[in-house]
Amino acid sequence: MKRLYPPILLLIIAILAYGLLIPQMGFYWDDLPISWIRYQLGPEALTQYFSMNRPVWGVLYQLTTRIISQVPVHWQIFAILWRWLGAVVVWGIARQLWKDKPRFALGAALLFLVYPGFNQQWAAFLYSHFFIVLFFFLFSLLCMLWARDQPNRYWLWTSIGMLSSALNLWMMEYFFTLELIRIGVIWTALRAESMTIRDRIKRAFGLWIPYLAVFILAVLSRLFIFNNQVYGISLTEQLKTAPIETVKRLVESMLLSLRLVIKDSWMQVFQLPDSLIGESVTRTYFIVVITALIVAAVGFFLISREYLQPYRKDLKDAVYAIGLGILAVFMAGWPFWLIGFEPSLAWPANRFTLPFMFGVSLILVGLIALIPWQSLRYLLIVLLVGLAVGKQFLWADDYRDDWNTQKSLFWQLTWRAPGIKPDTLLLLNEGALDYYADNSLSSALNWI
């Protein structure tokens, strides 16, 4: 029962954050056109739809849509399931890397689960498939760590890990360059083994080579067999025409992205709804943060040396977590930086924060581990997770309102104008709906 406790706790938090309102949720944004293509035109049309950019991902959609019917609540449950499973795997990875720190591992998984940089969980038909691909990547890391710890089952876990890695690399590009953090995960796992630097490097590359071969094969296939015909790499041409300006813009974009996914995303949990925000509240936030920093700094210098002795190992583990997290967030952004996209906290561009979730969680839990007092660490984790759960619930309420507005819109349309003929053009003022864009409403109209 003790082993089951962290996954059960993660499931409870997932339900509190994302599941309380799902019976009242619907389809949003790309949920509508993609589901219309699949359920109205058939699986062959879905294959054609994804043939231009993600053909293997289209196969995944064909599999899931044969199992799950076109009912929003079914997809909401499905999406929560995969987000929870991803968090369970993050917990497993952290448990393997920091075996003597179960609460540290649970903290990383909780922060990953409720990451507030992404607020589109309820577009469940679309993003359940994102979380499946992210699960494949994370599970491949866990299989690699299991293979290291179980030499008698090395090739079993390595084979499963290579397959999971390949599924991530061939399905979509969001988590493609995250594969390169694998060497950092291996190095972190080997940190406690007594060996020379040369032997450590040799051991690390030995564990990495099977996955490196899969990655190189995936890169070659994207270069010579299949490349994304929708989003092309624009950085190469820009470097030829204006190299200095391009490098400068790239560095600025990277710094902006890292600040956004690490700091700005989490600052959202301290924001009250617009109707409750006032100047005094904002000032209070700054006072509380500054006071907490001063107290922590003074306490650190006043703490006894005897207490700091066991803290030194915690400090080393925290530094490794922060370092691995920094590597992960640095590698996460390249699929977007190379094509001129930038992560954003605005809808719908905050989907670009998904690859950063793992790295940000490690950085944050590592920073919290720098605090000498355990009780304060636990309190801070609980505070952040609780605020993030509350923020996600507020976003869920917004999505529920948007679904009700959409239903009302089309109910009134069919009641007031039942004789609309095919090929009729309808113009709609923007502003009534927040989570619909592009051609998403056209598919709903076509369905009706």
Summary of the structure (lengths in Angstrom):
residues: 448
radius of gyration: 23.5
end to end distance: 49.9
largest distance: 81.9
contacts: 1379
relative contact order: 0.13
helix: 77%
strand: 0%
